Amino acid sequence: LLRVFKKTSGNGHIALYLGKRDFVDHVDSVEVVDGVVKVDPSGLNGRKVYVYLACAFRYGSEDLDVIGLSFRRDIWIKRVQVYPPTETPAKTPMMESLLKKVGDQGYPFSFQMPTDLPCSVSLQPGPGDSGKACGVDFEVKAFLANAADNADEVIEKKDTCRLMIRKIQFAPANNKAGPKAEISKQFMMSDKPVHLEAALEKEIYYHGDPISVSVKINNETTKTVKKIKVSVEQLTNVALYCSDTYVKDVCCQEFTVNANSTFEKTLQIIPLLSNNKEKRGLAVDGRLKDEDTNLASTTLSQGEKEMQGIIISYKVKVNLCNIIYILFFSDVTVELPLTLMSPKPAGKCSILHVIAI
């Protein structure tokens, strides 16, 4: 069942209607953001009604927005005039259903987002942090104004209404065989190498599912591999004014191996947000209000344009740690790219009732 989301302005003269708040990015195209604004012309006082869709990066809490400084940067924004109507967008089934609910005072709008925008992602605050989390968010806002984008015009809060939406991606339907990697390393004072091979069972894993990592070790040295560490790392690339990448372990498991031996085993690890609640700056999928969420999904892109905002990737690392020699320790490591996402939900919905936000 589909809920219709409604937000009314403080003065009651305009109301924003959306049929959904999650819009799917299919990599080569993004679902159209369509909705309806209900307008009471008697309260406009000669002003027009506009709607904008904005993708923004918030890099500071809202309570820091003082003395005219904003810790928010628009990555992409588009505005349209809905009243008086200048053009009528092609009506979608969603628009027609909303117009039936709103009646004659309803005016439709639609936005087509480009494919190079990031998905909705939040950076997890620390235990003592307060306020809205940093991250990438999307906002649909209707407002009364004399012009669509006049920096000198003051738009009062009572003349606006807004709804937050999410841009999301689901895992592709076709799953391929997982990546493989291997390395042989020979050390000083040893005439034989240590060989490490690792592979993932498949390319794509869903949030909450065990990740199967096949590990093969041939230790021909007389030295001891003290332990095997299998970990999943989240790489958060923040591309705004410059590009910085932050790496955090989200899962780790350790095993021991005897000297001069072989080892072959499939290990299972499960990276979960519930085990990483205290990590400040960890990327999680964007959420509306206080909904449950999960670790941020891998960002899929066509790679044609440089994406701004927050780009997420994962990798599995297999380390043979603490191979002991007289004067030093040494590690042997392989890395495997990991795609971690949510599956596409099944089923279609029909409009049932209106929820005022």
Disulfide bonds with the S-S distance in Angstrom:
none
